Amino acid sequence: MSETQDIFHILHTTRAMRRLKPDPVPDSLIVKILEAGTAAANGGNTQRWRFLVVKDRAKKEAVQRWYKKAFDEVVGPRYASSAPPPGVTKERYARQHAAVEYLTEHFADAPVWIVACLEEAGKPSRMSGASIYPAVQNMLLAARALGLGSTLTTRHLLFEAESEAALGLPPGVHSYAILPIGWPMGNFGPVGRGKLSEFVFLDEWGKPWDALSGS
């Protein structure tokens, strides 16, 4: 089995790739990514997911205006005032912030967007997410396996009504993520994460699990 086909290698090297080349991506690869998305689990196998593939520059720029407004008013200040998460050095956190700024300025340059949506009659909820985010993760892993870069971004939802109007979504359809897809400028590699023992407890909240000693 080659390195790129090993699921655990893919899982541990699927970085958020925010610096993407504007070069075209073959439709055949986007189709493979979408097929991977529809292989995911979803509530009751109702398959209420819908995927809007966006290539139109004007439409992307219309959404980017709200995406940048969200950065200027919320995301940027939050990065400036927050500390690095577990397993991430200050230097790496600074590089991440720079990459977030880059995507903000070049969001529309990504050759293809996949907007992950759900058709739903009621108000979106955390339960709704269970029927779309597994598909999103499948698509991110498929993109990585094909050598394509992407990232899961939900920032447009800070201006949900305006962004969804710019995307032309009809009533009863809500977006849950945008995946900008393109050939990455950087390299795939190990993701920065804290130790399992920082996040996992046994039976009681805060109780360490011996199996995770050193992990």
Secondary structure in CASP SS format (residue, H / E / C, confidence):
PFRMAT SS
TARGET T0000
AUTHOR 0000-0000-0000
METHOD secondary structure of the structure
MODEL  1
M C 1.00
S C 1.00
E H 1.00
T H 1.00
Q H 1.00
D C 1.00
I H 1.00
F H 1.00
H H 1.00
I H 1.00
L H 1.00
H H 1.00
T H 1.00
T C 1.00
R C 1.00
A C 1.00
M C 1.00
R C 1.00
R C 1.00
L E 1.00
K C 1.00
P C 1.00
D C 1.00
P C 1.00
V C 1.00
P C 1.00
D H 1.00
S H 1.00
L H 1.00
I H 1.00
V H 1.00
K H 1.00
I H 1.00
L H 1.00
E H 1.00
A H 1.00
G H 1.00
T C 1.00
A C 1.00
A C 1.00
A C 1.00
N C 1.00
G H 1.00
G H 1.00
N H 1.00
T C 1.00
Q C 1.00
R C 1.00
W E 1.00
R E 1.00
F E 1.00
L E 1.00
V E 1.00
V E 1.00
K C 1.00
D C 1.00
R H 1.00
A H 1.00
K H 1.00
K H 1.00
E H 1.00
A H 1.00
V H 1.00
Q H 1.00
R H 1.00
W H 1.00
Y H 1.00
K H 1.00
K H 1.00
A H 1.00
F H 1.00
D H 1.00
E H 1.00
V H 1.00
V H 1.00
G H 1.00
P H 1.00
R H 1.00
Y H 1.00
A H 1.00
S H 1.00
S C 1.00
A C 1.00
P C 1.00
P C 1.00
P C 1.00
G C 1.00
V C 1.00
T C 1.00
K H 1.00
E H 1.00
R H 1.00
Y H 1.00
A H 1.00
R H 1.00
Q H 1.00
H H 1.00
A H 1.00
A H 1.00
V H 1.00
E H 1.00
Y H 1.00
L H 1.00
T H 1.00
E H 1.00
H H 1.00
F H 1.00
A H 1.00
D H 1.00
A C 1.00
P C 1.00
V E 1.00
W E 1.00
I E 1.00
V E 1.00
A E 1.00
C E 1.00
L E 1.00
E E 1.00
E C 1.00
A C 1.00
G C 1.00
K C 1.00
P C 1.00
S C 1.00
R H 1.00
M H 1.00
S H 1.00
G H 1.00
A C 1.00
S C 1.00
I C 1.00
Y H 1.00
P H 1.00
A H 1.00
V H 1.00
Q H 1.00
N H 1.00
M H 1.00
L H 1.00
L H 1.00
A H 1.00
A H 1.00
R H 1.00
A H 1.00
L C 1.00
G C 1.00
L C 1.00
G E 1.00
S C 1.00
T C 1.00
L C 1.00
T E 1.00
T C 1.00
R H 1.00
H H 1.00
L H 1.00
L H 1.00
F H 1.00
E H 1.00
A H 1.00
E H 1.00
S H 1.00
E H 1.00
A H 1.00
A H 1.00
L H 1.00
G C 1.00
L C 1.00
P C 1.00
P C 1.00
G C 1.00
V E 1.00
H E 1.00
S E 1.00
Y E 1.00
A E 1.00
I E 1.00
L E 1.00
P E 1.00
I E 1.00
G E 1.00
W C 1.00
P E 1.00
M C 1.00
G C 1.00
N C 1.00
F C 1.00
G C 1.00
P C 1.00
V C 1.00
G C 1.00
R C 1.00
G C 1.00
K C 1.00
L H 1.00
S H 1.00
E H 1.00
F C 1.00
V C 1.00
F C 1.00
L C 1.00
D C 1.00
E C 1.00
W C 1.00
G C 1.00
K C 1.00
P C 1.00
W C 1.00
D H 1.00
A H 1.00
L H 1.00
S C 1.00
G C 1.00
S C 1.00
END
